[in-house]
Amino acid sequence: MVLFSPDTQGPLRHVALFRKYAAGAELNLSVALARLGLRTAFLTRLGDDEFGHHILSCMRAEGLDTSLVRLDPTRSTAVYFKEYRPLGDTCVYYYRRGSAASALGPEDLDPSWLEGARLVHLTGITPALSESCHLLCLRMLEAAREMGVPVSFDPNVRLKLVPREEVPRLMEPFMRQCRLLLLNEAELDLLFGTTDPGVAAPRAFEWGVEVLAVKRGARGGVALTGRGEVVSREGFRPARVVDPVGAGDGFDAGFVYGYLMGWPLERCLNLANLVGASATAVPGDYEGYPFRHEIDAYLGPPAAGC
């Protein structure tokens, strides 16, 4: 989507100036992974309009593989607006009904594209956009399983898209087939009926989840494995917090990167917390994400063998 971020706080009715950014959970994660040095491809549709071409340019500038992006001449690119509330959290307003991305379907996926892939990442946002998007995501799960490609999944629950009572039904098929399950405490409570990762973990591990990582905002995160490992790490605190949107996607990217590099959980969580915190210091969703050389300078190089 294209994001419009206001230059001032307060109700949007009183805002006169906005800044334009490319944004969206899956795009954010893709950019973060590309900045860390991974080859990342993003499957989506954009409107063949000025906003769509803006997003495509941003993808290319960040080094993403855009060969799977389709421009739709019949549908528009979705947009959303942020509202900075002086006495509360950032509020977002989505305008994406009938957008190009919402028209994605199983026909947009060629399973051969997964050859050589090390990981497929999905969020719960895409299957909630439309029935065709839901079918595409289920087909992606099936293709990943057939090709032996592991899946990471973040429910990324949006109650503006899915009624609360429908969330578990929509998300469970993806949670049952992912190797990495990444979610925040509110989603843990919604999907498992508890905010205690230790209580939720056995059920996730029965499904086949290998690692459960729970985001705790400024308090950091905790990760558990089916081998009995439990590790928690405190979050990083930037000098100032401008906007928390994008932090969760950055956490996902940092953890996924560490997992793919074979790092121990402690370092995976440290990187996840650092990438997530970096997003909060700037107005855009992904603009604050660090590059690999910055990570090594801050955390130090990984131990030998990692």
Stockholm file with secondary structure:
# STOCKHOLM 1.0

chainA/1-306         MVLFSPDTQGPLRHVALFRKYAAGAELNLSVALARLGLRTAFLTRLGDDEFGHHILSCMRAEGLDTSLVRLDPTRSTAVYFKEYRPLGDTCVYYYRRGSAASALGPEDLDPSWLEGARLVHLTGITPALSESCHLLCLRMLEAAREMGVPVSFDPNVRLKLVPREEVPRLMEPFMRQCRLLLLNEAELDLLFGTTDPGVAAPRAFEWGVEVLAVKRGARGGVALTGRGEVVSREGFRPARVVDPVGAGDGFDAGFVYGYLMGWPLERCLNLANLVGASATAVPGDYEGYPFRHEIDAYLGPPAAGC
#=GR chainA/1-306 SS CEEEEESSCSCGGGCCCEEEEECCHHHHHHHHHHHTTCCCBCCEEEESSHHHHHHHHHHHHTTCBCTTEEEETTSCCCEEEEECCTTSCCEEEEECTTCTGGGCCGGGCCGGGGTTCSCEEEESHHHHHCHHHHHHHHHHHHHHHHHTCCEEEECCCCTTTSCGGGHHHHHHHHHHTCSEEEEEHHHHHHHHSCSCHHHHHHHHHHHTCSEEEEECGGGCEEEEETTSCEEEECCCCCSCCSCCTTHHHHHHHHHHHHHHTTCCHHHHHHHHHHHHHHHTTSSSSSTTCCCHHHHHHHHCCCCTTC
#=GC SS_cons         CEEEEESSCSCGGGCCCEEEEECCHHHHHHHHHHHTTCCCBCCEEEESSHHHHHHHHHHHHTTCBCTTEEEETTSCCCEEEEECCTTSCCEEEEECTTCTGGGCCGGGCCGGGGTTCSCEEEESHHHHHCHHHHHHHHHHHHHHHHHTCCEEEECCCCTTTSCGGGHHHHHHHHHHTCSEEEEEHHHHHHHHSCSCHHHHHHHHHHHTCSEEEEECGGGCEEEEETTSCEEEECCCCCSCCSCCTTHHHHHHHHHHHHHHTTCCHHHHHHHHHHHHHHHTTSSSSSTTCCCHHHHHHHHCCCCTTC
//
